Amino acid sequence: MLGLLFLLKFTDKPLRFFGLVGASIALTGLFILLVVLIQRLTGTPLADRPILLLGVLLLTLGMQSIALGLIGEMIVHLSAPQQQRYRLRRTNSPARPDAA
């Protein structure tokens, strides 16, 4: 279901999806790294602190997700002239007599 939702809503604008996910992950990692930096400046040693690795990992994954969205945007933009968009228009015409 998530794949179908992605294809329906974000096929034309993949940066909206990957940018939102990447920004939230990167901001979480940045927040963790800021907390670790403040703790380090107050005297807490960083040895035996896996939270530092988690912060770096989240920041890196967030940046990669944003970059993936940018690559997707470039692919969509470069292939857009080849695709034709069709819009359907609703008409209020009466039913044909031979359709019955």
Buried (B, 14 or more C-beta within 10 A) or exposed (E): EEEEEEEEEBEEBBBBBBBBBBBEBBEBBBEBBEEBEEBEEEEEEEEEBEEBEBBBBBBEBBBBBBEBBBEBBEEBEEEEEEEEEEEEEEEEEEEEEEEE
